[in-house]
Amino acid sequence: MLTVVDYGLGNMYSVYSALEKLSIAYRVDTDGELVSSGQTVLLPGVGAFGDGMRNLRASGQAEALSQHHKEGGQTVGLCLGAQMLLESSEEAPGMTGLGFIKGKCSRLEHGKIRVPNQDWHIVEFNPSYGLSSDQPEYFYFSHSFAMVPDLEESISATVRRGSFELAACVIESNALGIQFHPERSGPAGLNFLRYVITEGAMK
């Protein structure tokens, strides 16, 4: 049974709709009590890093997620949910993230790429993670900060913006951060979401 963490931020309806289209059974957690009941926990999100972490801590969900992670449970983060898997973000100086992935989130630089990075882009997957496709696939992005893991080998997919290459997916141990919105990326996004939840991209 998949557990979806609802901490008061994000496009939860889009996530629920995508899971229902995929016929994936799920339960919604609002206080941390259901986090340990799922082998895989989905942490969606739209909004600011600081607000997200404050809500997770106030609800008890941050502590529950940390325990789930320590016990080997899988956590999949989407957009803001992905960024909160890291240790910190320039969006909220002094605010610590969940720390499941070593690294930080850095502000996208105006003048070098369009900010926010809000559009459909081709994602290049590292085939060693089993996420590759025979043809280019577009996914929907909407973010102003980028995941920058300490370990470059943690980056399992990238997106190119001009001369810059940004992390689109980061895998470290039993945590997967997905910068784009698979739940809003049409058939390609649904296929990708099905894969990471049912096949286990972290296995």
C-alpha positions, 0 to 999 in steps of 0.5 A: 500500500502506497502512502501519500504524505499530505502536509498542506502544500501542493497539487494533491488532486493531480497526484490522487488523479494520477494514482487512480488512473494507474489503479495504484492503491494508496492511503493519505497521511496527514499526521505521520501515523500512516507513514510506517505502514507503506513500503513506499511513501510519496512526498509531493509538493508545490511551494516554498522549502521553508513552508514545507519543512515547517509543516512537516515538522509541525505535523510530526510527519518529518519525524515519521519520514526519518524513521521510515527512511532509517528502517529502509522504507522507500521515499519518492519526492516530487518537485518541492517534495524532492527538494526537501529530501536534501539537507538544505536550500538557498530558498530558506537559509538556516532551515534544514531539510530531511537530509535523505540525500546529501546536498543542497538546493541552489537558486537558478540564476536569472540571465543564464536560464529562464526563471522559473524553469516552467515548461515541458523539457526532454529528460535524459535518463541514465540507463544504469537506473533502468529509467531509459526510453527508446525515444525522447520524452517530455516532462513538465517542470516548474521550479526556481531552485535545483537539486545539487547532490554532493555525489554526482553519481546520485544524479540518475536523470538530467535536463538541459537548459541552454548550456546548463545541465540540471538534475531531473532525478536524484537517487541515493540509497532508498530516496528518490527525488524527482524535480519534474511533475510526473503527475502532470506530464501526460502518458509519459509521466504516468508510465514513469510514475508507475515504474518508480512506484511498482517496479522500484527504481531504487532496488 
